[in-house]
Amino acid sequence: MQNDEQIYFKNRDVAAFRLLDVLPIDSMKLEDWTVFATSYGGVPIAKIIANRLESNFDLLLSSKIMAPNNEDCEIAIVTESEEVVIHEELAKSFEISLDFIFAKSKQVYDNELMKTVKLYRQDARIEELTNKNVLLVDEGLNTGLTMMACIKTAINLGAKSVSVATPILPSATVPTIETIADDLYYVKKLDHFVFIDFYYDKLENIDFEDVKNIK
């Protein structure tokens, strides 16, 4: 049974406003930003932050690559710009070859991800981010693999700076994100992290149709 003391956010709206408290909004407003959600669940939070920043809002789409014979274990992420980030420790521990991961990533990209991209962007591709400040937002991080893939995607699309904002994440993920992002903003980091849903009182499922309506 979950202890109420372990619930840090009532819902995504509350998480968004608590995240706004740690963001340097006034100084950020001195520059132009594009705010990206990095998951469907991150869209409501990212939208609230984008509105406060008076910035552009978008969703950076990606898909998980799962380990063979284990649908609960993600070993890689492929983004809509074909950036692939691999969980190297898991791949080694399961003796999964890089050839398999890249082949599977290509398959998922062609057969699944691009269908979603075409529906979301009406056949267009994600815009170049040359000389733009990018803020990547999610409802929380588990392994941080998706966020790392999104950071690398923004960098490869030419972003001038890439920052990350999330309400909650594992302490172990902080150094990894800080290594490749310009700034990391969060409300809470935990040494013994369970999973994102555990720390929200109410975290309703958000699907693609919901995202299109929020957009």
Secondary structure, DSSP 8 states (H G I E B T S, - for coil): ---GGG--BSSHHHHHHHHHHHS-HHHHTTS-EEEEESSTTTHHHHHHHHHHHT-EEEE--EEEEEETTEEEEEEEEEETT--EEE-HHHHHHTT--HHHHHHHHHHHIIIIIHHHHHHHHTT------TT-EEEEE-S--SSSHHHHHHHHHHHHTT-SEEEEEEEEEEGGGHHHHHHHSSEEEEEEEESS---GGGGBS------HHHHHHH-
